[in-house]
Amino acid sequence: MAHPKSASDAVRAVHQAAFARMNLADQPYDHRIAPFADEATYRQRLEPGQDKYYHYLRGLVQVLQPKTVVELGTCQGGSALFMLLDLPEDGTLTTIDVAARPEFLASCMDDPRLRLVEGSSTDPALPERLGLRDVDLLFVDTDHTCAQVAAELAKWLPLVRPGGVIAFDDVHMNDMDDFWDAFDLPKVDCGTQLHWSGFGVAMKEA
Ligand SMILES: C[S@@+](CC[C@H](N)C(=O)[O-])C[C@H]1O[C@@H](n2cnc3c(N)ncnc32)[C@H](O)[C@@H]1O
């Protein structure tokens, strides 16, 4: 990546680098993906459509080489699976949900880099209980409302390191436009290229 001049340039460069990696040569199938999709289905899903943000998240991890990744909203574990695939060996992915059913992570349950946490993203005691700080990549994907994302960022944004990246799914769902428009960090609106409901990426200024 070329050296960016400003935080806005930096987040745009990260976005472009992650986006550029979204092809099969950079994102090969491996056996850990099987609970999510067989190889033929996986190839189809790498085309523009519902799951494209999974491949983008994988690309973000490839580009950023983060040590500490936090996900708010595990659900079936699809996004966590794709962020885990190329996470550095000394990295950790902590994924938090009030009621996860992580069937897509079935082949990763023994991976020491994965931490599945049952809890609320807005529990003020949770970050300290988990000992999380200096977060390199935070992915926010819970109930897609302005009120909840604001409550989540109040807790979690201080834990993102300067220069760390925050990704948001569904930035154009419900009243999320109000949040996204007002969110005052260098950011890229990925439109509906990655998900029909919108996707955005931002950077905490160094
Ligand atoms: C859209 S799903 C997450 C999808 C997943 N990130 C993916 O892309 O594969 C949203 C999840 O957020 C969880 N959720 C909603 N409110 C939450 C909260 N306050 N704390 C933690 N998880 C929450 C729900 O239980 C649900 O599983």
The ligand as an ORCA input file, in Angstrom:
! r2SCAN-3c Opt
* xyz 0 1
  C     -27.003     -9.905     11.899
  S     -26.585    -11.021     13.151
  C     -24.817    -11.090     13.060
  C     -24.342    -11.697     11.787
  C     -22.872    -12.058     11.732
  N     -22.029    -10.957     12.142
  C     -22.506    -12.449     10.311
  O     -22.324    -11.543      9.487
  O     -22.387    -13.652     10.029
  C     -26.883    -10.082     14.571
  C     -26.582    -10.785     15.885
  O     -26.475     -9.774     16.897
  C     -26.912    -10.341     18.105
  N     -27.212     -9.237     19.036
  C     -28.247     -8.363     19.010
  N     -28.147     -7.495     20.043
  C     -27.004     -7.824     20.697
  C     -26.334     -7.297     21.837
  N     -26.800     -6.239     22.504
  N     -25.181     -7.871     22.232
  C     -24.669     -8.934     21.564
  N     -25.262     -9.479     20.499
  C     -26.420     -8.937     20.065
  C     -28.107    -11.214     17.720
  O     -28.314    -12.211     18.696
  C     -27.663    -11.758     16.366
  O     -27.109    -13.057     16.493
*
